[in-house]
Amino acid sequence: MSGARARALGAELLGTALLVTVVVGSGIAAASLSPGDVGLQLLENAIATALGLTVLILMLGPVSGAHLNPVVSLADWFLGRRAGRGLTLGEVGGYAIAQVLGGIAGAVLANLMFDVPTAISTTARATGPHLLAEVVATAGLVLIIFALARSGRGALAAPAVGAYIGAAYWFTSSTSFANPAVTVGRVFSDTFAGIAPASVAPFIAAQLVGLAVGVALTLAFYPHAGEAADAVVVPPEADDAGQMPVVQSS
């Protein structure tokens, strides 16, 4: 494995871990600081997540693209494959494994920081409205990322994605997981932000439907979006040897 690839996988693992730490940790803090006021808890959780995600993309984008989400990595491969851009399918697999492992580690870390036992969540979420919300949230996420990349505004991805997820906490009934790795990670915290194992498969299925809808919308509005797949989410920088990280495929 090349040094650039190892750094990219490490960035995806660390970034997804920290993202779930932010989501779960701020949820635990919100429930403790604002007991009995679910609306205020959601606001605190949403603000922390939006800001944390923005910072993580800025920090790790130049290393791996800061996908932090298997849906984004899959979309990058699918849209870029014909133009010879973006991730290869093998790289998507590596990213997804790193992202899922990071998601689980992030939940455990949040539990440890707040002295909460690591336990499987009992919060059932897989209702019809929640699943529809996941389709909407995921489709919107894919569309905004590739619209920015294709229109040469990739530098705005960090604040735009952070703002979108923060808003989607409120305009979707599911609070916008929109991320299979985050969904799996949140199983391991029986707290405000948790999700029961029985809800995971339906949530991920809805996210994959959202992926398909998002890709279709992207191609409808930006037919040549695949040509910008190397700029998702943040354009990577060359390493010390002048080689591009794993987000660029040969």
N, C-alpha and C positions, 0 to 999 in steps of 0.2 A: 504494500500500500504506500502510495506517495505521501510526502509530508503534507502537501496541499489537501489531499483527500482526508487524511487523518485529522487535520485541523478543522476541516469542514464538518466532519461527523462529530467531532468534539464540540464544535460550536452549536450544532443542532441539539445535541444531548443537553449541554449546559443551558442553552437558551430556553428549551422547552421545560426543563426542570425549574428554572427561575420563573418562567411564566406561570406554571402551575403553583409554585410557591406563592407568587403574588396573588393569584386567584383564591387559593385556599386560605392562605394566611390572612389576607384582608377580610375574607368572609368570617373567619374565627374572631378577628379583632372587632369587626362590625357587630357581631352577635353579642360580644362581651360589652362593648361600649354603648350600644344602643338597644338594650334588651326590650322586647315588646314592641319595637317600631320597625317592622319589616321593610317599610318603604325607605327609611333612613339607612338601614343596613344595606339594602340594594344600591343606594346611591353611593355609599362609602366603598362598597365592593367594586362598583362600576368605575368610579374615578381612579381608584388604585390600579385596576386592570388596564384601563386606557393609557395611563401614564407609564406604567411598567412595561407594557407592550411596546410603546413608542421608544423607550430607552433601549430595550433589548434589540429592536431592529436596528437602531443607530449603532449600537455597540458591536453587533455580530454580523450585520448585513455584509460588510466587506469581506468576511471570512467564508461564509457559507450561503449568502443570500438571505439568511434569517427567515427561512420558510416557517419553521417551528410548527409545522402542520402537514400531515400526510396528504391532505386534500390539495394544498398548494403545490406540493412536490409532484403529485400525480397530474395536475393540470399543466404544470410546467413541462413535464415529459410529453403529454398528449399534444399540446399545442405546438411544441417546438420540434417534434420528431421529424416532420417532413422537411423542415428548413435546416435540419442538422444542428439545432440549437438546444439549449437547456439541458436538463438531466437526461441520462440514459435510464432505461428501465431498471437496470441493476443498481444504479445510484439512488433511484427512488426507493428501492428496497432497503438500502443502507440507511438512507435518511429516515425512513419510517421506523426502523428498529431503534435508531438513536432517539427519535422523537418520543416513542412510546416508553422506552426505558427512562428517558428524562422526565416524562410526565409522572410516572410512578414515584421516582426519586423525589420530585418536587413536592408531591403530596406528603410523603413521609417527612421531609425536611420541615414543612410548615407545621405538621403535627408536633414534631420535636421542639420547635421554637416556642410553641404555645403550651407545651406540656400537656398535649391532648393525645390519648392513646391512638395508635394507628389501628383503625378498625374498618371493616367493610361497611360502606354506607347503606342506610336503609331508606333513603329518599327516592321513592318511585317517581319517575318523570315522564314515562312513555305514554302520554295521552295523544289523541289525534291532533289537538291544537299545538302541543309541544313539538310533535314531529313535523307538522307543517311549518312551524316557526324555524326549525332547524334547516329545512329546505331553503326557506327564504334567506336566513342569515348566511348560510354557506354560499348560496348563489351570489348574493351581493358581495361577499368577501372576494370571491374569485374574480368577479367582474371589475371591481375597483382596482385590484392589484394589476391585472393585465391591461386595463385601460390606461393606467398611469405608465406602465412600462412601454406600451406601444406608442403612446403619445409623447414619449420623451420626458415624462415628468416623474421618473422613478425616484428622484430625490425627495419627493413629497410622500413616498410610501409610508414612512414611519409615522408621521403625524396623521395621515389620512386613515391608515389601517387602525391606529389607536383610537381615533375619533369614531370610526365606524363601529368598532366593537363596543366602545363605551356607549354609543347611542343604541346599538342593538340590544344591550342589556335591558333597555326600556321599551323598545318598540316590538320585541318578540316575547312571546309568553314563555319560551324556554330559557331566557336570559342569554341566548346566543353562545352555545358552546362552539359550534361551527368548526370543530377540530377533533378528529378521532383520538389523537394522542392525549389531549386534555381530557376528553371524555373518559378514557381508561384511567388516567391518573386520578381523577376525582372520585373514583370508586373507593380509593384507599383512605378516605377521610369521612367519617360519619359526622359531618358538621354542616353548617349552613350551605356550603358549596358542593356537597357530595351528590353522588348519583348511585342508585342501587344497581347491582350487576344485571338484574333482569331488564333494566332500561338501556343498557349499553348497546346491544345489538340493534334494536330499533333506532336509536339515536344515530349510530354510525351509518345504518342503511339510509336514513333520511339525509345525512350529510353527503353521502355518495350521490343521492338523487340531486341534491343541491349543487354538487360538483358538475354533474351533467348539464343541469340547467344553466349554471354559470358559464360553462364552456360554450354552450350553444349561444347564449346572449353575447359573449365576447366575440365569437366568430361572426355573429350577425352585425355587430356594430364596428368591429375591427377585424376584417377578414384576414389580415396579414399579421395578427397578433403573435403568431409563432416566431416571427423573425426577431421579436424582442424578448424571447424566453430567457436569454442570458442575463437580462436585467431584472429578474424577479427574485426576491422582492427588492433588493438593493444591488446595484451593479457591483460585482466583485472586483477587487483590486488584484494586480499581479503579485505573485510572491517574490521572494528575494532572487529567485532564479529566472524571473521573467515569465513564469508559467501561471496560467489562471487556475483557480481552485476548481473543485469538483462541479460547481454549477455551470461550468462550460464543458460541453462534450465535444469530442473530436469528430 
